[in-house]
Amino acid sequence: MVLPPRDFESRASTSSAIPARKSAIIPQPACGGQPPIIRAVKLSDFDYELPPDLIAQHPARERSAGRLLHLDGASGEFQDRMFRDLPELVAPGDVLVLNDTRVIKARLVGRKASGGQVEALIERVLDGERALAQLRASKTPRAGARLEFAAGTGAGVTAEVLGRRDEFFELRFIDCDDVFALLERIGRVPLPPYITHAPDSADAVRYQTVYAKTPGAVAAPTAGLHFDDALLAALKARGAVLASLTLHVGAGTFQPVRVENLAEHQMHSECYSLPRATVDAVNAARAAGGRVLAVGTTSLRALESAAAEGELRAGRAETRLFILPGYRFRVVDRLLTNFHLPRSTLLMLVSAFGGMDNMRRAYEHAIEQRYRFFSYGDAMLIERQP
């Protein structure tokens, strides 16, 4: 069993180490006019044993050099491929939707005025001087407390705790007019807790997609880490359409589910922006018989959230969409994704997309064939189960 991720003080979550002993009847959360779907699942349905040495600690030498497990959700058949084979699996007219969010150096280490250590993981930048963050300290800082980050380096900064917003703390960075620039200067790459080495200059490059554009994520949309410029060019030459959206992955992606009954789980909120050009590209592909391939679970959640009322709508919004088996997908036909943590909401999502039994067998096969798991690991291409 993989060890649970490090926990801050957040109730937001996408992964879990809490066992479930009783079956839960889960109403699929309604989105707009979508009626609830009842599905009997329990947390332990999404468990599996993973040898620790299969957790990728470093990326492949070349971005597109990883492996690709291709799963057909309709037949349950799967095939071992290489990621660089992806253009062969895409037809002219298909549209690939990529998340162009850019990972910020969101992890800060410092001290309280009392001298105690404190660690912050920025959740969201609010404006030029304020941000929401998870804090980890021996004693919870109160409103008005001062925190010194990067103290003693000659480049430190002071932040004032303004108060709490649910599970997050609102911080104001004193004498700061650009939080993004501040984080770039003193922050650290927010590697997931199952990656055990300290972030270095290589991680600053490789824990970022080559098409990253809009800063704001505190975790990478990891399916996109496999793409390099040559592969993107090959997909275009194949006749595929590349479109983009932005969903800023939040700090809640590192947090455990704390409830046994999944109906009680509250997804963390994430902000997304869907351009009109991407909506037009998706609609044109579907009208012409092409397929919509979401690159990553973040792209899928944004697209499905934007179609909650039935029609895919451009714009900026927040999503708390929690996808469980039984969910009726409206937009996405194919999903490109990495392998996910046991008992995680991401594993629940891919199980809903490709089928629970199919996914269980595919993960067993991946372990037997020694695929590399999680953020720096290998990938899956999943055809949606009808």
Buried (B, 14 or more C-beta within 10 A) or exposed (E): EBEBBBBBBBBBBBBBBBEBEEEBEBBBBEBEEBEEBEBEBBBBBBBBEBEEEBBBBEBBEEBBBBBBBBBBBEEBEBEEBBBBBBBEBBEEBBBBBBBBBBBBBBBBBBBBEEEEEBBBBBBBBBEEBBBBBBBBBEEEBEEEBBBBBBBEEEEEBBBBBBEBEEBBBBBBBEEBEBBBEBBEEBBBBBBBEBBEEEBEEEBBEBBBBBBBEBBBBBBBBBBBBBBBEEBBEBBEEBEBBBBBBBBBBBBBBBBBBBBBBBBEBBBBBBBBBBBEEBBEBBBEBBEEEBBBBBBBBBBBBBBBBBBBEEEBBBEEBEBBBBBBBBBEBBBBBBBBBBBBBBBBBBBBBBBBBBBBEBBBBBBEBBBEEEBBBBBBBBBBBBBBBE
